[in-house]
């Protein structure tokens, strides 16, 4: 039956996961490492900038809003292409020899999720940060204190934004495929492996990695739901 | 802090909200600001506190125009205060923390003021979960803890029980007498204005009428 190979795929997938298959787990850990690193780096840089832009009044604010919201949906292959141009041997950053390394993948994903983190934080600060800024000001807080205060006050919404960015990073395939090259034991991550295995017709491992992706998403969302629900 | 207002005009979409030729609020005084709804009381408080910078005219604080240093010497308590999503203790501690006051002194001062306001039982409660009356008491305690030179109060005792009003009025008077801080208070309660204030300004249609 046509469905048999899917059922077999599931069985094999469970075997691979329970049997702690070395290759599968290397791929999973590299995926987590790259996407978590990119999300953390992007959050540290762009959350404070997003808050600052959100609460500040300036001339081109409306234009900036539109640009940010446009970049939030930038295709991952476009980011991958831009980063590969920068990092390739002939590119301006070619001398660092970063192409086809996990570092290049982190750079690409950092840039991919940056507009998302910046845009979501900017929108949040624009709508709710001003009230907090006002209180901070009347209590004598300086600019730095106000940004830290807003981060603390809006932390639940910010965490949800960060998780959204992480979800985008871990589920994208275009950028990491272009700058990482899907090299075995080196730059192979869950999404690029699924894509490759599907074209090879090797379903069990593809299904196993698909299950892991879903599991990661489920665990992250459960943790967030528990945290925000408890507050 | 002495406040001198001259030629103050404020418009909202071409409608004049405030039009004050000259007004002086003496240093160390408690001044009441009364008037009907829409007379510009809250707008004046926002302008004096530096939250609204879109106006015409000049406001001098001890002879100087508003700057970052003056900001740090004043505070505003509103009718519906915003308390941070953290413990009441941390809410009250905040103005001292941003002024880099030593941790031990901070702790002592917060405990003292909580005792005076009779809010010790709220110490570990989250600020944003308090009732309206509790929030107003905590908000006033948070404003008084750093002994500002100018205390701006926009209906700070509306909708709270008489016992709490008594405590808050007592603390406002104590603050004024002990620190010689200037107080500008918006109130709809004439009796309260008489109990607290050395002088009262009556505002109508954005103008000082008496």
Interface residues (C-beta under 8 A of the other chain):
Chain A: X131 X132 X134 X135 X136 X137 X138 X139 X140 X141 X142 X145 X149 X152 X153 X231
Chain B: X49 X50 X51 X68 X71 X72 X74 X75 X76 X82 X84 X85 X86 X94 X95 X98 X99 X142 X143 X146
